[in-house]
């Protein structure tokens, strides 16, 4: 995949994500792209262009950013069909993009290093200081409370329960963010996840201290 093609994808993706207030803006996409390429290179992938393209496109079809899953998929297919890629490359990129999301733990299995690199990169951006900031941005946009001690941490959720059930932003740490370290697919991803995971644990410790008036 040449530089001109990547630049074309960048422009199309920026048009979609430039005004996003939920933590899924262009800067998130760019961070995921850079992380994914780094992971792919570190793990020895021969398809760094495919990784970069898939990372740039990975949130276009995300159901939580569209009116419906179908609408998101149609938007992604419209963009990728406009690129002039040959069918095999197009299908491989679509396959990677379709398997990134967490879906409440109901995630798709992966069978390529390229998909693992993109998924790990996306999850790394949901961790650490950036992950904390993005989580509160998304929770605020959805109208979720910052914290509600009366709620229980949800486990073994369906996709529907994960997406639409009642929760708080702090609960989301236990329902997803703190689980990500052990779900990394690559050695590089696992190494990068360690520090970010520790930061989130430290943040929660301080949060509860302040919540309790200490």
matplotlib code that plots the C-alpha trace (Angstrom):
import matplotlib.pyplot as plt

x = [0.0, 1.7, 1.8, -0.8, -3.3, -2.7, -3.1, -6.4, -7.7, -6.5, -8.5, -11.7, -11.3, -10.7, -14.0, -15.9, -14.2, -13.0, -15.9, -16.4, -16.8, -16.8, -13.1, -13.3, -11.9, -9.2, -6.5, -7.7, -7.5, -4.0, -2.7, -4.2, -2.6, 0.8, 0.6, -0.6, 2.2, 4.7, 3.3, 3.2, 6.8, 8.0, 6.2, 7.6, 4.5, 5.1, 1.9, 2.4, 0.4, -2.6, -2.2, -2.1, -5.1, -7.2, -6.3, -7.3, -10.6, -11.3, -14.0, -15.9, -18.4, -18.5, -22.1, -21.9, -20.9, -23.7, -27.4, -27.2, -24.6, -25.9, -25.5, -21.9, -21.0, -22.5, -20.4, -17.2, -17.9, -18.7, -15.3, -13.3, -14.9, -13.9, -10.2, -9.7, -8.1, -8.1, -10.7, -8.3, -6.8, -10.1, -11.6, -8.6, -8.9, -12.7, -12.1, -9.6, -11.9, -14.8, -12.9, -11.5, -14.5, -14.8, -18.5, -18.7, -16.2, -18.1, -15.2, -14.4, -11.5, -8.4, -6.3, -3.8, -1.0, -2.3, -5.7, -3.9, -1.8, -4.8, -6.9, -4.0, -3.4, -7.1, -7.2, -4.0, -5.6, -8.4, -5.9, -3.6, -4.1, -5.6, -7.9, -9.1, -9.8, -11.6, -13.7, -15.1, -15.6, -17.7, -19.6, -20.5, -21.6, -23.9, -25.3, -23.9, -23.1, -19.5, -20.0, -23.0, -22.0, -25.5, -24.8, -23.2, -20.3, -21.8, -20.3, -20.9, -22.9, -24.5, -23.6, -26.9, -26.5, -23.0, -24.1, -27.4, -27.5, -27.2, -23.7, -21.3, -18.0, -16.1, -17.9, -16.6, -13.1, -14.1, -16.4, -13.7, -10.6, -9.0, -9.6, -7.7, -4.2, -4.8, -6.6, -3.6, -2.8, 0.9, 4.0, 4.5, 0.9, 1.3, 4.5, 2.9, -0.2, 1.6, 2.4, -1.0, -2.8, -0.8, -1.8, -5.5, -5.2, -3.4, -6.1, -8.9, -7.2, -6.9, -10.5, -11.9, -9.8, -11.2, -14.7, -14.7, -13.5, -10.0]
y = [0.0, 3.2, 6.6, 8.2, 5.5, 6.0, 9.8, 9.3, 7.1, 9.6, 12.4, 10.2, 9.2, 12.7, 13.8, 11.2, 11.6, 15.2, 16.5, 13.4, 14.3, 10.7, 9.9, 8.3, 11.4, 11.7, 11.8, 8.5, 7.0, 8.4, 7.0, 3.6, 3.7, 4.5, 1.9, -0.8, -0.1, -0.2, -3.5, -5.0, -4.0, -5.3, -8.6, -9.0, -8.5, -8.2, -6.3, -3.0, -1.1, -3.3, -2.8, 1.0, 1.1, -1.1, 0.9, 4.1, 2.6, 0.6, 2.9, 3.8, 1.0, 0.9, 0.4, 2.8, 5.6, 4.9, 4.7, 1.0, -1.8, -2.0, 1.8, 1.6, -1.3, 0.4, 3.6, 1.5, -0.4, 2.9, 4.3, 1.2, 0.7, 4.2, 3.4, 1.2, -1.6, -5.1, -7.4, -9.6, -6.6, -5.0, -8.1, -8.5, -4.9, -5.3, -8.5, -6.8, -3.8, -6.1, -7.9, -5.0, -4.2, -5.6, -6.2, -6.8, -9.6, -11.3, -10.7, -12.3, -14.8, -13.6, -15.6, -13.0, -11.0, -8.0, -8.2, -8.8, -5.7, -3.5, -4.9, -4.6, -1.0, 0.0, -1.5, 0.1, 3.5, 2.5, 2.1, 4.4, 8.2, 8.5, 5.6, 7.3, 10.6, 8.8, 6.8, 9.8, 11.7, 8.8, 8.3, 12.0, 11.9, 8.9, 10.6, 7.9, 8.9, 9.3, 6.8, 5.2, 2.9, 1.3, -0.3, -3.8, -4.6, -6.5, -9.8, -12.2, -9.6, -10.1, -7.5, -5.8, -5.7, -4.3, -1.6, -0.5, -1.7, 0.7, 1.4, 4.2, 5.3, 3.9, 0.6, 0.5, 0.1, -3.3, -4.3, -3.6, -1.5, -3.6, -6.8, -5.6, -6.3, -10.0, -10.0, -8.6, -10.8, -10.0, -9.9, -6.2, -5.4, -7.2, -5.3, -1.9, -2.7, -3.3, 0.4, 1.6, -1.0, 0.1, 3.7, 2.8, 0.9, 4.0, 6.3, 4.2, 4.1, 7.9, 8.2, 6.2, 8.0, 11.4, 10.0, 9.0, 12.4, 11.5]
z = [0.0, -1.2, 0.6, -1.7, -0.8, 2.9, 2.5, 0.7, 3.5, 6.1, 4.4, 4.2, 7.9, 9.1, 7.4, 9.5, 12.9, 13.0, 15.2, 17.4, 21.1, 22.4, 22.5, 19.0, 17.2, 14.6, 17.3, 18.6, 15.1, 14.6, 17.9, 17.1, 13.6, 15.0, 17.8, 15.3, 12.9, 15.8, 17.0, 13.5, 12.8, 16.2, 15.7, 12.2, 10.0, 6.3, 5.8, 7.5, 4.9, 5.5, 9.3, 8.8, 6.5, 8.8, 11.8, 10.1, 9.2, 12.3, 13.9, 10.7, 11.2, 15.0, 16.0, 18.9, 16.6, 14.0, 14.1, 13.5, 12.8, 9.2, 8.7, 9.9, 7.7, 4.7, 5.5, 5.7, 2.5, 0.7, 1.7, 1.0, -2.4, -3.3, -2.8, -5.9, -4.0, -5.5, -3.9, -1.9, -0.1, 0.4, 2.0, 4.3, 5.6, 6.1, 8.0, 10.4, 11.0, 11.7, 14.5, 16.6, 18.9, 22.4, 22.4, 26.1, 25.9, 23.0, 20.7, 17.4, 17.1, 15.3, 12.8, 11.5, 13.1, 11.3, 13.1, 16.4, 16.0, 15.2, 18.1, 20.6, 19.5, 19.8, 23.3, 24.4, 23.6, 26.0, 28.8, 30.8, 31.1, 27.6, 28.4, 31.6, 29.7, 26.8, 29.2, 31.0, 27.7, 26.3, 29.6, 29.7, 26.1, 26.8, 29.9, 32.3, 35.9, 36.8, 39.6, 41.3, 44.2, 44.2, 40.8, 40.5, 38.2, 35.3, 34.2, 31.3, 29.3, 25.9, 23.3, 23.9, 27.7, 27.3, 25.0, 26.6, 30.2, 33.0, 34.3, 35.4, 34.1, 37.1, 36.6, 33.0, 34.4, 35.8, 33.0, 30.3, 30.9, 33.6, 31.7, 28.6, 29.8, 29.9, 26.5, 24.5, 21.5, 20.9, 23.0, 22.2, 23.2, 26.5, 27.3, 26.4, 28.5, 31.8, 32.5, 31.4, 33.5, 36.6, 36.0, 35.9, 39.2, 40.7, 39.4, 40.9, 44.2, 44.3, 43.0, 45.9, 48.4, 47.2, 46.8, 50.5, 51.5, 52.5]

ax = plt.figure().add_subplot(projection="3d")
ax.plot(x, y, z, "-o")
ax.set_aspect("equal")
plt.show()
